[in-house]
Amino acid sequence: MAKDKEQEETTEVPEDEATGMTEDNAADDTAGDDAPAEQPAAAAPPQQRAAVEVDDSETICTYANFCRVTGSPEELIVDFALNPQPMGAPTSPIQIKQRTVMNYYTAKRLLAALQMSVQRHEAVFGVLETDITKRVATK
């Protein structure tokens, strides 16, 4: 039953949603400082939204409360893990469960998508305090 539900949830996502870019951001991203201020209407064809098909039927979902970012000149490496002791220094090594390697272009698109998502969340639910000691002290 759960498998059927997962397959039903496979949807097509517009390309701008998949990359986290809105049409306004995509237009701003392609325009440089040397771009003309106004473009004739006849020169710009109407934009069509490209659909990206997503199949998440083989996806394994895990939870992470620890993230480490390292990199090289060509790639960014993001490790995710579960820290069983989020307060204080861990007494045992944190076991990395998932590693994502991406180029810096993809990392920048991911950064923009995450920033937009966090801003939307904070607009609805309030500012997120990332310092755990401040969060615990206020409760």
Summary of the structure (lengths in Angstrom):
residues: 139
radius of gyration: 20.2
end to end distance: 40.0
largest distance: 65.4
contacts: 248
relative contact order: 0.13
helix: 35%
strand: 19%
